[in-house]
Amino acid sequence: MRTPLHKIKLSQKEQEELEQLVRKQTTAQNIAKRAKIILMANDGTYKNMEIAKALGIRPEDITKWTKRWVYTPQNKIPIKLGIMS
């Protein structure tokens, strides 16, 4: 299987914030799913196809959000997850 195009290396703080978003009951489902994508892609633990299968989404969506995470210059999680621009 190919290696991910957009490698993600989360800081401890980023990982904790994303995990909190996923656990929070008031988080919109689409935002929680994006957070799960980033968490699963962290350190290349899972391949895009594995993430897509686990979350029931298209591999192209994984690429879209990992790319956005890597190339968004802001160091703010809401911006990287598309919550605000």
C-alpha positions in Angstrom: 0.0 0.0 0.0 1.2 3.5 -0.7 2.4 5.9 1.9 0.2 8.9 2.6 0.8 12.0 0.5 0.2 14.4 3.4 2.0 13.3 6.5 0.6 14.5 9.8 2.5 14.8 13.0 0.3 16.1 15.8 1.6 17.8 18.9 0.4 16.5 22.2 -1.8 19.6 22.6 -3.3 19.2 19.1 -4.0 15.5 19.7 -5.7 16.3 23.0 -7.9 19.1 21.5 -9.0 16.8 18.6 -9.8 13.9 21.0 -11.8 16.4 23.1 -13.8 17.5 19.9 -14.5 13.8 19.1 -15.8 13.1 22.6 -17.8 16.2 23.0 -21.5 15.5 22.4 -22.2 19.0 21.1 -19.6 18.7 18.3 -21.3 18.5 14.8 -20.9 15.1 13.2 -19.0 16.4 10.2 -16.4 18.2 12.4 -16.0 15.1 14.6 -15.4 13.0 11.5 -12.7 15.4 10.3 -11.1 15.3 13.7 -11.1 11.5 13.6 -9.5 11.6 10.1 -6.7 13.7 11.4 -6.2 11.6 14.6 -6.1 8.3 12.6 -3.7 9.8 10.0 -1.4 10.9 12.8 2.1 9.5 12.4 1.0 7.3 9.4 -0.6 4.8 11.8 -3.4 4.1 9.3 -3.4 4.3 5.5 -6.0 6.4 3.7 -8.0 3.4 2.6 -8.1 2.0 6.1 -9.3 5.3 7.5 -11.9 5.6 4.8 -13.2 2.1 5.5 -13.3 2.6 9.2 -15.2 5.9 8.9 -17.4 4.9 6.0 -16.2 7.7 3.7 -14.4 8.0 0.4 -10.6 7.9 0.3 -10.7 11.3 -1.6 -12.2 12.8 1.6 -9.3 11.6 3.6 -6.9 13.2 1.2 -8.9 16.5 1.2 -8.7 16.9 5.0 -5.2 15.7 5.5 -4.0 18.0 2.8 -5.9 20.9 4.3 -4.4 20.1 7.7 -0.9 20.1 6.4 -1.1 23.1 4.2 -3.2 25.5 6.3 -0.7 28.0 7.7 -2.8 28.8 10.7 -2.0 26.9 13.9 -5.6 26.8 14.9 -7.6 23.6 14.9 -11.0 25.3 14.0 -9.5 26.8 10.9 -7.8 23.5 9.8 -11.1 21.6 10.3 -13.1 24.1 8.3 -15.1 25.3 11.2 -14.3 28.9 10.4 -12.2 30.5 7.6 
